[in-house]
Amino acid sequence: MRIALELKYDGGNYHGWQFQNNVETVQEVIQEALHKLLRKKTPITGCGRTDTGVHAKHFIAHFNYDGDLASDFLFRLNNVLPKDIGIDAVYAVPDNFNARFDATARTYRYYISREKNPFNRHYSMVFYRTLNVDLMNQACAILMNHKEFGAFCKSHTQNKTNICDVTEAEWTEEKSMLVLTITANRFLRNMVRAIVGTLLEVGENKISLQEFEDIIVSQNRQRAGYSVPAQGLFLEHVAYNTTDWKEI
């Protein structure tokens, strides 16, 4: 039987989602919790790989289990997990479901605080300087006209392609917060944080809209802006076409 977990986590204490040697990751912690409950090693596959310090408000993972889960499995799983990881729902899904490859879209949001707020310090980037938000949104429109995003990808990765279909990119102002919402079928490693850093340079009039487009076309990471801090980035939603999920 294939099981899907719908979950969320505060990434501040973790070196991202994906398992790594000698550091703690979200995937590792959940696998250890499943091992305790199911009494067998249970590898899980996530819908993507969030970087160190990045948070997720909506994340899907799947694993296989031969047997029936207890009726209180959700409660028991949450009980053994740390407080910064929460499971919202458990589903029985088709045997061929894949949390990573079946996802049709992923939405991220990046939060910038325009004032010093101690309650937001772990979940946003503080930025006081003046920004031209209208200009930044014009740059977002340019972004959506392109498909190749090597200029915003971390160097020396093993991507087969840098092609992404960005369908949404917009800055909105929510009280003291400036928020970028960006949706695509897939994202490259460090892509959103590099895009935000470059858009901030547009907003400060350090680079023009034409220069922004030239950076995209160049496919050269060294020409793009800096990578903004991880704590402001949230995976907000992962979309799937299938609805053939049965909640357990």
N, C-alpha and C positions, 0 to 999 in steps of 0.2 A: 504494500500500500504506500502511495506517495502522499506526504503530508506537507502542507504549506503553512508557514508561520507569518502572520502579519505583526510587525513589531516596530518599535521606535527606541532610540537610544541617544543619550548625551555622550558625544564622542570625546569629551575633554580628557578622560583618563585612559584613552585607548590609542594605539598606533594604527588606527583605521579599522576597516572591517576584516580585510584578508589576513589569514593566518601567516605569521612570520616567526622565525626562530628567535628566541630570547627576549621577546617583547610581548606584551599582552594586547590581544585584539578582540573585537566583539565576536567574531566567528569562533575563536578559541573558547571564550567564556560560555557561549551558548552550547557548543559541542560538549563541553565538560558537564554542563547542567543536564543535557539530554543523557549523557552517559550514566549519571547518577540515577536518573529516573527510570531509564529503560534497561539499565544494567548491561549495556553493550556499547561499543564505540559506534557513534552515529555521525558520519560526515554530513555537513550541510552545505548547500550551494546558495549564495546570495544573489540578489538582482544586480549587484554591481560592487564596485570597490570604492568606498569613501576613504579619503586620505586621513592621516593622523590629525586628530582634533576636530574633524568635521562631524556634524550631528545629522541625525535622520529622524524626521517626524513620521515617515512612512517608508517601510522597507519590507521586502518580501524575500523569504528564504524557503528552500524545500529540502526534505530528507526522506529516505525510505525506511519503512518499519514493517516487519512481518508480525502482525498481530493486531489486537484491538487496543486502542488507547483508553485509559480510564476516563470515566465521565468528568472527573475533576482534574484532568491533565493540565488544563490551562492554569488553574489555580496553583497546582503543585509546581509547575514550571516557573511561574512568576515568583513563587516562594523561595526557590533555590537560586534564582538569579539576583545579582546585585541591584541596588536601587536605581542605577542609571541605565538599566535595560528593562524594557517592559514589553510583554507579548500582549497584543490586543485581541487576537483571534487565532484559532487553529482550524484548518480546513483539510478535508479529504479532497484531493484533486486527481485529475486523470494521470495515469501512469507515465504518460509522455510529457507531462507538464515540466517546464524548465523555468525557474524563477528569473534566470539571466536572459536566456535567448528568446523567451516568449514575451518579454516586456516590449511594448510598442512605443512608449514614451516615458521620459523621466523629467520631472520638474524640480529645479533647484531655486532657492531664494538666498540672496546675500543681503545681510542687514548691516547698515551703516548708521551708527548713532551720531547725531549732530550736537549732543550735549553730554557732559560727564554724568553718567548714571551708574552708580556702583552695582545696581541690580542687573545691568545689561552687559557688564564687562566680560563675562564668559561667553556671550552669545551675539556679539556684534563687534564691528571695528569702529573705533572712535575717530572721527574725521571732522575737524573744525573749519578748514579752509573753505572759501567760497567756491561753489560749483554751479555751472550752467547746466541744469538738469535737462532743459529742452535740447541742448546740443548733444548731450549724452544719449537722449532718446533718438535723435537723428542718426547717431552712430549705430544704435541698436538696429535701426531699419536697414542700414548698410550691411550689418552683420548677417541679417536674414537673407540677403541676396547672394550669399556665398555658401559653398559646401565644404571646401577644404580649410581645415583649421590647424594646420601644423604650426603656425605662428604662436598658438596658445597652448601647445602641448609640451609637457616636460621633456627635456632632451633625453636621448638614449633609451627610449621606451621601445617595446617590440610590437607596436601597432602594425597590423597588416595594411591599414588605410587610415588616413586622417579625415575621411569624409563623414560629416554629421549633417543631419537635416534639422536645422534650428527653426522651429515653428513659432516661437514666442520669445521676445526679449523686450522688456520694458521696465523703466524705473518709475516708481510711485513714491509719494511722500506720505507717511503715516505718522502724524504728530512730529516727534523729534527724530523719527527714523526715515532713512532713505533706503528703499528696498528694490533690488533687481530681481525680477522673476524671469527665469529663462527655461524653456522647454525644448527638448530635442529627442530624437530617437535613441541617441547614444552620446556620451561625452568622453573626451580624451582625458588622460590623467592630468590633473591640475588646470584643466581648461577653463572652468568657471572663474577661478581665482585670478588667472592671468587676464581673462577678458575684463574682469572688474578693475584690475589695476590699470589696464590700458584705457578703459572708459573714464576713469578718474582723471587721467592725463588730458583726455578730450575735454572734460568738464572744467578743468583748470586752464584751458586754452594753451596747454603746452604742446599739443599736436592738433592739427586741423583734421576736418572730416576726410579730406583727400589723403592726408598722411595715414589716417586710421585705415582706410581702404587699401593703401599701398602696403601697409604692414600685413594685412590679411593675405594679399596676393603674394607677398614675398615668401610666405611659409617659413619665415626665419624667426625663431623664438627670441633671439637676441635683440630684434628690433621692436618687439612688443614691450608692454609695460611690466611693472613688477607684479609678483604674486602676492595678493593681499592675505592677511592672517586667516588661518583656518577656522577660528571660532565663530566667525560671522556667517559661515556657510551651512545651509540645511538642505538635505534631500527632503523635499516636501511631499512628493507623490510619485508613485510608479504605476503606470497604466498597462492593462492587459485587455485583449479582445475577448477572451473567454470569460464566461460567467458560470461555467460548470464546476463550481466549487460548493462543497457541502460543509457547513460549519459543524465542528465537533464540540 
